[in-house]
Structures are given as C-alpha cells and as structure tokens.
Amino acid sequence: MAGLLDSVNQRTQLVGQNRLELLLFRLDGPQLYGINVFKVKEVLQCPNLTIMPKSNAVVRGVANIRGGTIPILDLAIATGRAPLDNIKTSFVIITEYNTKVQGFLVRSVERIVNMNWEEIHPPPKGTGRDHYLTAVTRMDQQLVEIIDVEKILAEVAPTSEVISEGVIDEHVQSKAVSKCVLIVDDSSVARKQVSRCLQTVGVEVIALNDGREALDYLKSMAAEGKQPDKELLMIISDIEMPEMDGYTLTTEIRADSRMQKLHILLHTSLSGVFNQAMVKKVGADDFLAKFKPDDLAARVVDRIRVVDGG
C-alpha cells in the first residue's frame, strides 16, 4: 500500500490534457468506486479511532495522523449503506477538499487507473436526486461509480453560505442586476452553493453541468452573433468534471477568437500551489479554492467594478 501513491506527485502533467487518475476502492460488496488521485494525500490501514460524542453518525471517530487530528467518515454509511464492520482490517483514504483534511473509511483499495475525462460520464438519467454519484465510468467491463464527495461533506458538516456584511454594497447590487454569470460544476450541491451566493450578490446565474456542455453553450451563443464576453460577466468553473475538465474548457475558450476575452475563474476543491500554476498555464484569470462565500462574492464584486469602471 505504501508504494501505491509514491508517484502521485510526479503525475501532475496529466492535468491540462483532459486526463485524470482515479484511485479505485470498494465498500462492502463487489461495486467499484473511484476518487481523483489529486484529492488523495495518503492511504493507510485504519488507525485506532477515538469516538466523538454527539458527532454525526457518518463520523466513525477521529484519528491522530502525523500530528493532526482527522475525522474519519464511513463512506458506506454516508451513501445509505450499513456501516463497515471490522474496521481494523479496513483502509482510510486521507483527502483534502476545500482546504479541509478528512479520512474516508473503505473496505479495500484496489489500484490507480489513468483515464481521459471523456470516458467519465454524468450519472445515468433516472437515478433520481438522492444518489451520491457525481459521475460514472467503466473499467474492465465493470461500472465504476465516482462519489459526489461535496454532497457527503455538505451533509456531515454544512458550510455556511452567508456572505458577511460589507462584502456587497448597494452600488454594486444595483449594477449586478444587469450582469450574468455562467457557472459550471458537475456536483449538484456545489452548483446550488455557488448559485445562491451569486444570487445574493444580485447577478443572474446560468448553471451547467460540465465543460463540454459549457463549451457547446458558448459556441452556440457565438454562432448566433453574440459576444460571450459582453453577454457574460464571467465564467466560474469547476476543474474536475466529466466529459471535459475545467483546464481543457479554459484552453478551448482561449483558442476561440469569438470568446477568448471571457473572464474565467476556476473554482475548485483541488486546492494548492499546483493549481495556481496550472491556472497560469491554461490562461485562466483567477483561481479560488471552494467554497468560501465571502471570497467568491468578493471576486464577483471586483469583476463588476472592473466592468463598470468602479
């Protein structure tokens, strides 16, 4: 297991080529699940857990790992299944989302696979709204389910969506009503969070599910003779999405003279210096680790002021 992730830091060249690597794992049963390697800090045998009174049922306890106290979430419970038993023989995937570190308890960890985002698809229609999938793919003739971690974390530890007083003023709100922002995110929870934040600012919101859908939307707008950079205040896009990731979407936009002036903010739980470097490489205007309502609202407010000359 120690060698499974030893080369993760050398794999950053995959990003920006519409590629990703999935760490495959199982809960109880044969179903395979996947998580983006760039979310993963470490994989280890489940350590001793300390039970926390009155904690969410999904949290099996906390563990002291490398000097830090980390909550350990049972992914089986989180997705509506029975708790994993005999956790001493289970594994913990240590991850970082939205600058917060947590561990996910799983039965076993299989391997890392290299894939193209075009092979990753939205959940099948008809799965309803209560599922915990953000995408699916196939590996060795078997369905791999990619879990909507943002949804799980929002249910276990809800993030405040309140924007602090003073971030938005009346002058900005009066200007905001004539502005439209395109947001792109495959997580329904993330789309709703960002939409509510922007609606508080006062702008109109168009929400799409992935980079391919967003690019098609922009191309159709341009084909109608519209200027996307005039019609839209900005684009706020997730990075990791099925069909087409945010880096590739940005590259495609910058390569099209009809839309290359669009202001692009990449907004992702894939935090870190690496992503800031990638932002410059693909030509995005800004990067923000999601979800921080004040920071997001401030970016939109700043953009309104730039467009309206203050």
N, C-alpha and C positions, 0 to 999 in steps of 0.2 A: 504493500500500500504506500510505503514511503516514497517509492520510485514512481508512483502513478502520476504525481503532479510535479516532478522535479524539473520538467522543461516548460512549465506554463509560462514563465517569464520570457522565454525565447519565442513565444508564439504570437506576439503582438503584430507580426507582419500580416497575419490573416485579416485583421480588421482593416477596412477600407477596400477590400476586394470582394465584398458581399459574402464573406465566409465567416464561419464560426466553428467553435469546437464545443461539443456537448459532453458533459460528464453524465454517463448513464448509471442509473441506480434502480433498485427495486424496494418496494414496501413488502407487505405480506402478499404473496401471490406471484404469478409469472409476469404481470404487466411491467413493461419497462417505462421509466420516466427519465427526463433529461433536464439538465440545468447548464446554463452557459458557463464555460470554464472561467471566463473573466469575472464572474461573480464569486468564484471559489478561492478562498485563501489557504485552505488546508483540509485534508481528510484524515480522520483518525478513528481508532476504536473508541467506543463510547466511554468516556471517563466516569469517575464517580460523580453522581449528581446530588445536589442539595435541594431538597424540596422547599419551595417558597410558599408560605401560607397565603391563601386567598388569590393566588395567581390564576391566570386563565388556564382552563383545562388542557389547552394545547401545549402549554409550557410544562414539560416533564420535570424541570428543575433547572438549576444553574450549575455551571462548571467553571472551575478555575483553570484557565488555559493560558500559558505563557504570561502569567502575571495579571491577566484580566478576567473579570467575572462575566461570563457569557450565558445568556438564556438559551436553553436547548428546546426546540419546538418539535413535537412529534408530527411529522408530515402525514401520517396515517389519520390521526385524529383531525388534523386541520382540514383534510379533504373528505371528512364524513365517514371514515372507516373506524374499525376497532383499534384501540391503542396497540402499538407494537409490544409484544411480550419479550421477556428475557433480554432486556436492553443491554446487558453486559456483553452480549455477542453481536450487538448492532454497531452501526457506524454513525459518526457525526460529520456532516459536511459543514465546515465553517465558511460563512459567506459574509459579504458586505453589500448591503443595499442602503441607498440613501444615507451614506456615511455612517450607518449603524451596523455593528457586527452581531451576528447571531448564528447558532448552530441548528441544523436540521437533522433530526434523528431518522435514519433509514435502516432497512434490514441489511442490505448489501450494496456495495458499489462495484460496478462492472468494469467499465473501461471508458476511455475518451475517444470520441469519433470526430473526424473532420468533415464538415458539411458545408454546402452552399445555402445561403438564406433562401434561394429559390426553391430548395427542397423542403423548406419549412412552410407549413400552410396553416391558415386560421382553423379553429375547431370546426368540425362539420356542422352544417346548419341542422337545426333540430335538437341540438344538445341542450337547449334552454339557457336560462340566465344564471342558474345556480351552480353550474360546473366550475371547476378550479383550473381550467385549461386556458392557456394563452395561445397555444399552437400545438400542432401535431406533425409528425414526420414518420417515415418508415425506415427501418434498419433490419437487414436480413429477413425481409418479408414479415417483420413484426412491427406493429404500431408502437411508436414512442410518443408518450404524452408529455408535453412541456408545461409545467405547472405555473399558474399565474401567482407568483410569489407576492407581488404587490397587493393582491386581493387578500391573501392569507395574513400578511403583516398588518393590513388596514383593519382586519377583524380582531386580531390579537392585541394590537397596540395602535389604536386610531391616531392619525396625525391631525393636529389642529389645522383647520382651513381658514382660520380667522386672520385677516390682514390687520396689522397694527395701525393704530391711529397715527396719522401724519404721513403714511406712505402715499396716499392718494389725496389730492386736494380738489376742490370744486372746479377749478380752472381746467385741470386735466380731465375730470369726468365730463365736463361739457364738450371737450374735444373728442373724447373717447367714443361717444355715441355714433360718430360718423366713420369709425375705424372697424376693420375686420381682421381677425387673426385666424390663420389656419393652424390647427394643432393635429399632430399625427402620433398615434400611440396604439399599440396592439392590446394593451391592458385596459379593460373597461373601467376599472377603478381609477387608473391614472388619468384617463380621458375625462372622467367626471370631476376629479380633483382639480385638474388644470382648467377645465371649462368653468367651474364655479368660481375659481379665483379670478379668471379674466372677466367673467360677467360682473363681479364685484367692482372691478376697475371701470367697467361700463362699455367694453368693446363687444361687437358681435363676434360670435365664435362659429367656425366651421370645423367639425371634428371628423377625422378619417382614421382608418384602422391600420394602415401600413404604408410603407414608402412607395410601393407600386401604385396603390390607389391614389396617393397624393400626386405622384408624377403624372398619372393619367389625367387627373383633375386639372393640373396646371397646364398641361398640353392642350386640353380641350378649351380652356379659357383663352390661351394664346391663339388657338385656331379660330376662335370667334372674333379675333381682332382686339381683344382686351389686353391690357398690360398688367400682368400679375403683380409687379412691384408697385403699381399705382392702385390696384384693387385691394391689395393686402398690406396691412401694416407690417406684418412679419409672419414667419413660419416658426412654430415651436414643435420640434420633432424629437421623438424618442430615438435612441440609437439602435437597439436590438429589436428587430421586427421581422415577422415572416415575409416572404416574397422579396423584400428589398429593405436593407438596413438604412439607418439614418445617414451614415457616411456615404453610401452609394447614392442615396437620394440627393444629398448635397452636391456630390460630384456631377450628377446628371443635370442638376439645375444650373450649376456654374458653366456647364458646357453648352447650354442653350441660350443664344443671344436674346431670345424673347423673354427670358425670366431670370437671367444671371445676376440682376441687380437686387433680387429679393434679399431681405434681411433674414438670416437663418440663425436661430438659437437652438442648439442641441441640448436637450433636457433629459437627463438620464440618471438612473440609479448606479450606473457604472462609473463611480467617482474615481478621481485620482489624476495625477500629473500626466499619466499616459494619454488620457482622453483629451486633455488640453492641447497636447502636442498634435493629436490627430485632428482636432478642430482646425488648426492652422494648416495642416497638410491638405485637407479636402476643401478648405476655403469657406468654412462656416464663420459667422461673425462673432459668435459667443458660445459659451458652454456653462451649464448650470446643473449641479447635482440635485436631482429632485428628491423630495418635494418640500420646498420651503416657501410658503405663501408670500411672505414679505419680499424675499429675494426675487421671486418670479414676478410679482406685481411691480416691483421697482424696475425690472428690466423692461416691462411693457410701458410703464410710465415714462421712462427715459426715452424710449423709442418714439412715443407720442410727442414728446417735447422736441426731439430732433426733427421730426417730420414737419411739425408746426412752427419751427423756429423759436422754441422756448415755451 
